[in-house]
Amino acid sequence: MSGPHVHLERTGGSGPRVLLLHGAGATAAVWAPTLAEIARRRAGWDVLTVDLPGHGRSDPLPGYHHQRYAEAVARAVPPGRRIDLAVGHSLGGLVALSLADGTHGIEIGAVAVLALRVGWTADELAARAGRAARPSRIFAAPEPARSRFALVSGMAADADPELLDTGVLTCDGGFRLAVDPRTGADPPADADELARVAARAAGPVRLACGGADPGVRPDELSATLGHPVQVVPGAGHNLHVEHPSFVVDLIENALPA
């Protein structure tokens, strides 16, 4: 089945297949610390990372509902084996849950969701819609564009420039972020929608977040998705960047036996 190109990378061996899905504004490069920890501890895992549609090296979509993301990612996954565990950060967590409902032609054994936000204020929604309506900012040189991408994606500002370049494009007049501004045009899923998506997941669901994440309340996340939340004290929004060893521990525990 044809469709928009989704950039996918594969590392590891023939062990359990793990799919890593990044959050809004990022690319697969944000998983570099987690991939390094996996290579050190579990080199035999079959790990897939993608740039979500409208991000990085993947094509844009006509619209960015979470089911459209899931459809595009499902088409990109190599056929023939189930995904033993789909791990998603923020928006990627919602896409992982969407993939796990059994309607996209791939089998998902379990899901681990990191830092999925539930509630948004009216001002936050208005600011999101405003950003989606504006053209991309043009930077005269690559360095400030890389710095902006690092800020948006949660990567370290001194990360490898090759990783930061996955989120930057050359354009007329200079450089811009690779993300399609329209990815924020639709409001994020509300609590009712998140609850419905989580309830349709065919396998076990694990939830985690940082205790210092300003946008995620563990009690609200647990009540909405119907599962307990593992909280990392003092951690912020980007657990996969800040605490890759915790994320690999979580993957080990979440993989179906």
Buried (B, 14 or more C-beta within 10 A) or exposed (E): EEEBBBBBBEBBEEBBBBBBBBBBBBBBBBBBBBBEBBEEEBEEBBBBBBBBBBBBBBBBBEEBEBBBBBBBBBBBBEEEEBBBBBBBBBBBBBBBBBBBBEEBEBBBBBBBBBBBBBBBEEEEEEEBEEEBEEEBEEBEEBEBBBBBBBEBBBBBEEBEEEBBBBBBBEBEEBBBBBBBBBBBBBEBBEBEBBBEBBEEBBBBBBBBBBEBBEBBBBEBBBBBBEBEBBBBEEBBBBBBBBBBEBBBBBBBEBBEE
